[in-house]
Amino acid sequence: MTAFLTLIIVLFVAVAIWQMVKIFDLAQVGSTDNGQVATDKDNTINAYLMMGFLAFIYLITILSFWYLGDLPLVSNAASEHGSEIDNLMIISMVVIFLVQTLTQFLLHYFAFKYKGEKGRQALFYADNNTLEAIWTFIPVIVLAGLIIYGLFTWTSIMNVDESDDPMVIELYAQQFNWKARYSGEDNVLGLANVRLIDIDKANILGLDESDANAQDDVITTELHLPVGRPILFKMRSQDVLHSAYMPHFRAQMNCVPGMITQFGFTPTVTTEEMRQRPEIVEKVANINQIRKENSAAILEKGQDPFYQFDYLLLCNKICGRSHYNMQMKIIVETQEEYDAWIKEQKLFKDSLVKE
């Protein structure tokens, strides 16, 4: 409450000062003092300040690259299509960086070169078709190239080739957790509807108990994926709009209530392999060093002070007050390890509570 009152007082003081300045300016009307008119000296100072600000922009850009990490020119994606997404992002960022660097230089340099001077007049063009064509066609060509490249990349990702026999998995979103449903040996997900949810019988996803394809489905709270196997995700939401986001696989798709969306990819790097990559080892070491320094507070919250890298499925939509907790661990493993794990899971027909 004290902070709020302090903020109100500061705001009122600022408004009072602003009003006093306006009154002072109005009082100067009719005065012969031309102090408000810029002189050649003022223009020269501003011109040099513009060049100084340009130098500051370039300096802070260089320092950001130097201290905040290298450019991500090498893809660390863990899916087949991930490198395509990264290439598109790198090309876009390089184009934006070059254009920004050039236009900022021209903006500040022209402000310096053509600063106001007494007796000097600007040259006005009524129109110049050549210049207008240049600054119209060049951006159109560049943007069209980026858009077309992006569309081809998106199309190649979203057109899942059914001939590859992808494994079908459902991602089921609800406030504030995820469930995964495997399609079983028939690789066909059983019919489901939120109206069929029956907590008493442990039918938590609303599967149609009379559907033969649903009998061998497997529901889990942890997502296991075999490396090198195409995966086709079918996505549902029970309540509000969620977004299934798997950053290391460069995958994201909205989960919309009342409809089924999908996204497919092929994982290429197992969890163990990713944990051994130098950049991940360094990141984990830094996190654990911070956790070590704050271990008392972490233990007090009942959390494990030791961090280990895992792939994660996150919700990328602000879906409620516990949105930040909505995540599920993803384990990418060999086909043999996956087969051993899936055999230990209960089938839907076996998990139902008998009446």
Secondary structure, DSSP 4 states (H G I P E B T S, - for coil): -HHHHHHHHHHHHHHHHHHHHHHHHHHTTT-S--TTS--HHHHHHHHHHHHHHHHHHHHHHHHHHHHS-----S---SBTTHHHHHHHHHHHHHHHHHHHHHHHHHHHHHHHHT---TT--PPP-S--HHHHHHHHHHHHHHHHHHHHHHHHHHHHHHS--GGG-PEEEEEEEETTEEEEEE-TTTT-PPPB-GGG-BGGGTBTT-B-TT-GGGTT-EEESSEEEETT--EEEEEEESSS-EEEEEGGGTEEEEE-BTS-EEEEE-B-S-HHHHHTSHHHHHHHHHHHHHHHHTHHHHHHTT--S-----EEEEE-S--STTGGG-EEEEEEE-HHHHHHHHHTSPPHHHHSPP-
